């Protein structure tokens, strides 16, 4: 899974919290790099403070500055992404594509790709997720419509051919995280040969559905926690965490937005926003293909199946974060994803065998449902 950067409150004039480093050598390399950049960007090196951490090995730091190469900004953000666990080159590459697309996203002002240090423009502190959670119905609708409009711009303007493919190998590898980390490690269950065969048939269905969709630029984590409220003079939501962008299925990012890890919606509302995306996509000339162009019912089916692939992957990743990386907090959201997965499996006949694999894990009894 991609990460979840979430800048903290803006730095104050008080003494900033100390920044811990894994080794004196890395701290020295960073200090030399930042000191070299300080004059051009007006950086106050003594103001370095934690800004956020996320699900990967990356973290974000904030520094005060007086402008310089950062324009009129009062602060800039530093990405600290230690090799070999992290590689900043994809971030630098996609940041350039996103900037050319005219989207509101961090610009890379300086990069030390060897050591994994980036100096970025600061999009501020107003996060989309808490704004959505605090908003009334009309406010949430406005925010989600803005996110959909920005997504269509991303899909239309970011050149998909400049991104790595979200191909069969990657789709299958992502799905393999679920039996390994969620079924095996989190719940201690070993599937029988029959259950393994059922799983492989389901994987085939989901992968084939994804591969049949038209291909566009896919952010791969287009969700509220990776969006920021626009800070004037910028317009449109700020877009974060785009380094894992790929060329892949057109419904992937809408599935990520509608069925999120941290906020859920009534299906009537999901359908309304999905129709709005579909209408905007058709107007923008996105490559929907004959079936998706003509039939919203087929759009919804493709989106739900794509979302199921993502949700199974995410359940595996959340359990891996808990057992491998010592980050148990993500596993607290597993029930939300079990609910998403059961809902979709119950709705579509070919996917119903998944219910028998999920029930021993979720503990939920699933009744009879309707089939498209």
Beta strands, then each sheet from edge to edge (+ up, - down):
strand 1: 49-53
strand 2: 59-64
strand 3: 75-80
strand 4: 108-112
strand 5: 117-121
strand 6: 164-165
strand 7: 215-218
strand 8: 227-228
strand 9: 238-239
strand 10: 246-249
sheet 1: 1+ 2- 3+ 5- 4+
sheet 2: 6+ 10+ 7-
sheet 3: 8+ 9-
end
